[in-house]
Amino acid sequence: MTALGQEQIDKLRLIRSANVGPVSYRQLIARFGTATKALAALPDLALRGGARAPQIATLSDISREIGQTTALGGQYLFLDESPYPALLADTESAPPALIVRGDLSVLERPAVALVGARNASAAAIRFARGLAYDLGRAGFVVVSGLARGIDTAAHVGSIDSGTIGVIASGINIAFPPENAALQEEIATRGLVIAEQPPGREPLARHFPSRNRIIAGLCAGTVVVEAAPKSGSLITARLANEAGREVMAVPGSPLDPRAQGCNLLIREGATLVQTAADVIELIAPWGRNEGTRVRAPSDAYRGAPPLIDADDASRKRVSDLLGPVPVPTDELMRQTGLVPAIVQTVLLELELAGRLVRHAGGRVSLG
């Protein structure tokens, strides 16, 4: 692993500091230019948002993490540096840093996500394994979440051609435990991706975050079998919000495990039954036709230039916030303030631990 420079170390410190999420990280870098300058500004920004002193990750904490990552054979990919995957960089909530282990060359190939139920039927598991195999033979990398059921079948079917496993834990934690050998094989022959630092056990809130990475890496997401309100439907929704293709395999209306897929199709997802159906839909992405793909170095382009806000502006924004998520555009409309000031106030509140960001650019008080 290449040694990290001081700016990269400061990026990790910024990422690991309390209340700094993907959106606030992007805004901080856009405003201050470097992670080093953003770190210096954190205490004042959090104070303006109503906090005392923010918990900033220490140099010793980050040095320890880097040492663990290196010892495990992992390396870091940073959002604004190659070879961070371009499709993922194009998403609103792209992780500022990824920890990866394996063959980075798989990131250069077109990818499709294949997800579904953990308690999948035998027929669905067989279908998913075959679909992954066919997609791999056609040159696609299959991406999934290393969960039981459909995820496992997707990885097994594509292990020879190239597969990416995105996990909700640290790079050295296997969940479920029975997939430890499969995860190790993927790290050897494909690529394992984690957002969490080494040693971090998977928590419930980490799985939706994991799902956004799966959806963001790929031109399209295929759901094979899923119950309503399942994690697979979250992945499909995130793919749709990112402007990617959403596909579903139909199932019997008598099987509750097929209700999620049938619902997706009814709501506009493309019905697919073979690898050829999938390839036909996402092939244009590989030719950059009608896509929003941009180079990783362009990740911060178009970020609003934040400017200082006065107390009156802070009050106008804060008074409109509550426990119900509201679009940031609505806050701008109702306050009459320019976007840069509204975004500054929201950033201050987030760094103070008082704001929660939701999908679709919505925010609420935490």
Secondary structure, DSSP 8 states (H G I E B T S, - for coil): -----HHHHHHHHHHHSTT--HHHHHHHHHHHSSHHHHHHHHHHHHHHTT-SS-----HHHHHHHHHHHHHTT-EEEETTSTTS-HHHHTSTT--SEEEEEE-GGGGGS-EEEEE--TT--HHHHHHHHHHHHHHHHTT-EEEE---TTHHHHHHHHHTTT-EEEEESS-TT--SSGGGHHHHHHHHHHSEEEESS-TT----TTHHHHHHHHHHHH-SEEEE-S--TT-HHHHHHHHHHHTT-EEEE----TT-GGGHHHHHHHHTT-EE--SHHHHHHHHHHHHTTSS-----GGGTTTT--------HHHHHHHHHH--SS-EEHHHHHHHH---HHHHHHHHHHHHHTT-EEEEGGGEEEE-
